[in-house]
Amino acid sequence: MSETNASASDSRGGTPPIGLVLLLCGLLVICFILLRFPWDSLGRRIAWEISHVSGARVDVPNLTPALTARGPVLRAEGVTIEHPAIDQVRLFALEIAPRLSMSWFGGDPTLRLWAESGLGNIDGILRLGDEPAYVGQVSEVELSRLPLRIEATGVRFRGLIEADADVALAPNGTLQGRVEFESPSLVIESSRLPIAVPFSRAAGVIDILESGATRIDSLALEGEVLEAELSGEISLVHRTQSPPIDLLAHIRVVNPTLRQLASGAGLDLSPSGETDVRVGGTLDAPEMTSAGAPPAAEAGRDRRRRQ
């Protein structure tokens, strides 16, 4: 064996494989995090940030490290959220994983959150700091428990909903972003409707603008009783006032009995049970104006587009 080959062989035998070195370094980092990270301070920071965004009182006690199928996480027990609109919600499970990001050096830590509660579940990324933001999924949300501020309208929503959210809290205190949602079990009840109206599918996209107004880019409702497509805007005002609304709806009454009732109430329906309605006024006192039945050709195009 040549001297060169012997030296190379000795060098390979005396140096640990690079994979083992990386593994050991990773384990050392994990141990450092588990033993030295200020968990109590982080728990208080997370609670403060969520309280700041939602207006709720959040308590995150007993934040401790744990190893799970997701990897190293922080697990919290006994987390409670108190809000006047929803009373108190207790989280069945909350797991947090600090994400490796340069934002930590700027004082804006980024966290991965998993939470399960009686109100709904979340799975996404939370960025703390001067402009808190959340990007992720919200699922198994019961609409009847959400603080929608529509009690005075006589309208009530029931059913489960799931959504993909990308929202942030601006320095001026307004929420901005985009939410895409879908529900397989939406039910709408109203004092203006003789029966509760169920929908087998509801899907829509909402933009929360810089002004704080809510723009409904699209909302499609499908059911055996009623079908509708809705778009428009809900303005932002002080919470002591009712927000002005400007919505346009294309409605198709599927149920024959309800179609007769709608015609008797003054709605100008096409032979296929379709009409356009503009909704103005305020959220507490909506004013509906029938724009009349769409032309036959346009109604036919709408039906083909939905098919």
N, C-alpha and C positions, 0 to 999 in steps of 0.2 A: 504494500500500500504506500502510495507516495505521501510525502509530508503534507502536501496541500490537501489531499483527500482526508488524511487523518485529522488535520486541523478543522476541516469543515465538519467531519463526523463528530469531533469533540464539541464543536460549537453547537451543533444541532442537539446533541445529547444533554448539554448543560443549560439550554434555554427552554423555558416552558413554552408550549404552543401558544400562538397569539390568541386563539379562541379562549383558552383557559385564563389568560391574563385579563381579557375583557370581562369574562364571567366573574372573576375575583373582584375586579374593579367595580362591576355592577353590584355585587353583593355588599361590598364595603360602602358604596353610596347608599344603598337601601338601609343598611344598618345605621349609617349616620343619620339618615332622615328619620328612621323609626325612633332613634334614641335621643336626638338632639333637637328635632324640629319643635317650635313653640306651638303645640296643638291648641292649647287654651286660647292663645291670642288669635290664632287663625279662626277658631270657632266663633269668637266674639266678633271678628271682622266680617265673617260671612253673615252672621245674624244681623249686624248693623246694615250691611249692604242690601240684603233682601228687605229689611224693614224700610230702608230709604226708598227703594224702588216701589214697593207695594203699598206703603202706608200701614202695614200690619206690624204687630209686635211679634218678633221671632226670637225664640229661645233655643239655642243649640248647646245643650250640656253634654258632658261625657263624650267628647270627641277623642277617639282612640285609634291607633293604627291597627290594621288587620291585613292578612294575606287572603285573597279570594281568587276565584277563577278569572277575575278581571285583572289580577295582579295586586300590588300593594295599594291599599286604599285607606282612607280614614272613615271610620264607621261611627255614627252618632246614634244614641238611644235617647228616647224621651223628648224628641224635638216637637215643639208646639208652635202653631201659628195662630195668632188671635187678630181678627179683623171684624169691625162692626157689621159688615155685610154677611159674613159667613160664620160668625161666632168663633168657635175654636176648632182647629183641625190638628190632629195628631198624625205625624208621619210614622207609618209602620216600619219604614226602612229608609235610611239615608246613608249613601256612600259617596265619598269625595276623593278624587284622585288629582293631586297637583300636576299640572301639565308643564312639561319642559318648554319654556317660552322666554324670549328676550323681554317680554313685558314685565317679568318679575323685577328686572333691574330698574325699570322705570316706576316701580311702586304700584303696578297694576297686575296683580297675580291672576293667572288663568287656571280655572278648575274644571274638571269633568264631574258632573253630578248625576247621580241616579237616586230617585226618590219614589216611594210608593205611599199613597195616602188614600183616605176615603173620598177626597175631592178629585184626585187624578194622579197620574204618574208622569215623571219627567225624566228625560235622558238627553243631556246636552252639555254644552260648554258655557260656563259663566265667567265673564271677565269682570273683575272688580276695578275700582279706581274712580277717577273723576267722571268718567262716562261709562257706567256699568252697562253690560250688554249680555244677551243670552241668544245662543244659536242652538237649536235642537228640536226634539220632538216632545209633544205633550199628548198623552193618550189616556183613555178611559175616564175622560172628564164628564161629570154629570152636569148638564146644562142647568138643571133646576137649582143647583147650589151656587151658581156663579152670580156675582154682584153686577147685574146688567143695567140697573137703574131704569127699569121699564115698568115698574109696578103700576104707575098711574095710567099707563096705556091700556090696561086690561088684557095685555098679551102675556102669555106664559109659554116658556119653552121647556120641553123635557127630552130626555134621550142622551146617549153617549156621543162624544165628539173627540176626534183626534186632530192634531194640527202640527205643522212644521212652522216654527217661529224663528224670525231673525229680527230682534228688537233691541233697542238701546235707549238709555235714558240720557237725554241731552242735559248740558249744564243748566239750562233754564228751567229744568224740571218737567219737560214734556217728553212723552214716550214717542219714539219713532220706529218705523220698521215695517215689516211685511209678514203676514200670517196667511198660510194656506191651510184650509181645514176641510174635513169631510165627516159626515155622520151617516150611519146606516139605520138610525132609529129615531130621527127627529120627529117630535110631535108638537104642533102649535095649537094652543088654546086661546080663544079671544072672546070677549063679550059680544063682539060683532058677528061671530060665527055661530051657527046653530049646533055644530058638533066640533069635537077635536079633530084636527086634520093630521093624519100620520103621513110620513114620507119615508119611502124605502131607501132613498139616497138624497143627501144634501151636500153640495160641495161648493166652495167659494174661495175667493182671494180678497183679502182686506189689506189696504195700505194705511198706515198711521202716518200722517203728513207732519212736516216740520211745524205747521201751525197748531198741531194737536188735533185737527179734524180727522175723522175716519172716512176714508173713501172705499166704498164697496166696488171693486173692479168688476167682480162677477159673482153671482150667487145663483146656482141652479138647483131647483127642487123638483123631485120626481116622486109621484105617488099615484095610488089608484083613485084618489078623490080629486086631487089638484096637482097641476104642474105650473111652475113659474120660473121666470128669469128676471133677476133684479140687479140694478146698478144704481149708483148715486153717492151722495155724501151726507154725513152727519157732522155738523159743525161743533166746535169746541166753545163752551161757555163756562162761566163759573158754576160750580156744582150745586149752587142754590137755585139755578135756573134750568129750564128744560132746553136741551139742544135743538136748534132748528134743523130740519131735515129736508132734503131734496132728492127724492128717489123716483125712478121710473121702473115699472114692472110690466112684463108681458105675462099674462095669465091665461091658462087653459083649464077650464072646469071640465074634469073628466066624468065625474059622477052625474048621471042624468037628473036626479032629484035636486042636487045642489045647483045644477045648471038652471033649473026652473026657478029656484029661489033667487039666484043671482039676477036673472032677467026681471023678476018681479021687484027686485030692489033698485032697479033703474040702471043696471050695468048693460051696456050695449054689447052683446056677445055676437060673434059670427056664428054661422051654422055649425061650425066645429067646436063652439064654446070658448072662443078666444077673445081677448080684449087687452087693451093697453091702459094702464092706470098710472097717473102721476100722484105721488104722495108728498105733500108739503106740510106747512105748519111746523109744529114742534113734536118732539118725541112723546111728550105727555098728551098732546092734543093734535094728532095727525089729521090732515085734511086730504081726503081722497077725491080726485077728479078723474072721471072716466074720459079717456082720449078716444073712445069708440073702438069698434071692432076693426082689426087690421084688414086692408083690402084682401080679396080672395087670393090673388096671386102671391102677395107677400105672406099670407098665412100658409099657403102651400109650400113656399120656400122654407119657412120656419119649421114646418113639420118634417120636410126632407132633411134639413140640417140636423135636427134632433135625432133622426133615425140613423 
